[in-house]
Amino acid sequence: MSHKRSKLETYAAILDAVSSGSQRPTNIMFHANLSWSPLNESLAILVQQGFLAESNYGKRKIFSLTKKGEDALGMLHQIEKEFALEVIPVESIGTGANPNLVEH
């Protein structure tokens, strides 16, 4: 069973595609595994919000990450890393103890 991606996941996939070297819409579409209409809607939002820059190369549109886009992608990767590394030891499950909590 597949799940529908959130807008955040879609935006992250597009930023990741552009970061990996895909600059043209079709390449971004394939790299991010999106269909054409959602891709164009998301590209417009990412450009409007300042995460991507749009320019013309001849008759073709190309997209590049802005500093804001690079920073956002870095934060998203950091969040993914943090959640992936969070491991609760088996012996603490069910005891109410959470070794990751620090009391202040």
N, C-alpha and C positions, 0 to 999 in steps of 0.2 A: 504494500500500500504506500503510495507516495503522499507527501504532504505539500501543500501549497506554501511557497516561500513567502516570508514577510517582505514588506517593502525594504526594510533594513538589509535583509539577506540579498535581495535583488540589487540594491545599490552597492553593497559590498562586492558582489560578484562582478558588477560593471567596473568599479574602481580597480579591482584586482586584475581584470582583463586588460584595462588600459595600462596599468602598472607593468604588466607582463609583456607589453609591446604591441598589443592590438590597438590600432588607432582609428581604423575605418569602421563604420557602423556594422557592416556585415561580419567582419572579423570579431568585433566585440560581441555581436549576437551569438555567434557560434561558441566563442570562448566562455561566455556567461550562461550559455544554454537557455536562451530566451527566444521568444518569437518576436517578430518585427514590431508590432504595435506596442507591446509593453516596453520594449527596448527604447523606442523613440520617445515615449512618454517619460521614461526614467532619465534618458539622456538630457531632455529639456529641463527637467527638475534639477539634475545635478549641475548643469551649466548655470541655471538661474540662481542656484544657491552658492555657486562659486567653488564647487568641488572639481569641476572639469572646465577646461577652456576649449572652445570650438573655433576652428579656423578652416580656411579653404585652401586646398592644394589642387590647383587647376579647377576642375569642375567637381572635385570630391571634397566632402567634409571630413575632417579628421579631428580627433579629440585627444587631449593630453591632460594629465593630472596637474592641478594647481598645487601650490604649497598647502592650501587648506585641504585638498583632496589627499595629498600624501600624509599629512598629519592625521586625518580621520582614518585612513586605511591602516596606519601604524597603530592607532588606538584600538581599532577593531581586531587586529591581529593579536595585540596584547591581551585584550579581553578573552579572545578564544583560547589563548595560551593559558591564562589564569584559570579558566574553567576546566580546561583539559587536565591541568596538573593537580586540581583539588581532589585529593584522595582521603577518605575517612577510613582509618583502620577498622577492620572487621570487628575486633573486640570491643569497640566503642559503640557499635550500632545497637540500638535498643536500650542502652544504659542512660541515655539522655546526655551523655558527655560528648561534647564536640571539641576535639583537640585544636580546631582552627579558630575557635573563639578566644579572644583575649579580653579579659575584663580590665576596665580602666578605673 
